């Protein structure tokens, strides 16, 4: 794991995953700026994924660097919150996206598709459920119910479209 400056981090610290291997290219052809942005000084390539290593050397993914947001000075990784909320019995699909907030900087908005459209979960029910597993600052502050979530051409949830909608 690497810090934003490219320094190696200690076990358990969340940072950007960087890979170094003979199979990894050494840079972008005739593009030193792109190479500098994508590679660490020792040749490791930045993946854009965030994670940490545990004591056994296992990698735990927590999200993408571009998806992380800061709520009141604390880093929030949407993938972590989504993993917890997706276990709620009334949730079919869920995505967490940040929205600008004048006090907190950014807040999390849960956009979800309920299993039963006639009985969607409330924000309070979701916060109570997730509050047993994650810190209070990570809990969503708003809830939007949708019939479906927008998808990219690669069939992934289109977070950008959802953020633009907010």
Beta strands, then each sheet from edge to edge (+ up, - down):
strand 1: 15-19
strand 2: 45-53
strand 3: 59-64
strand 4: 69-71
strand 5: 74-76
strand 6: 91-101
strand 7: 105-114
strand 8: 142-145
sheet 1: 1+ 2- 3+
sheet 2: 4+ 5-
sheet 3: 6+ 7- 8-
end
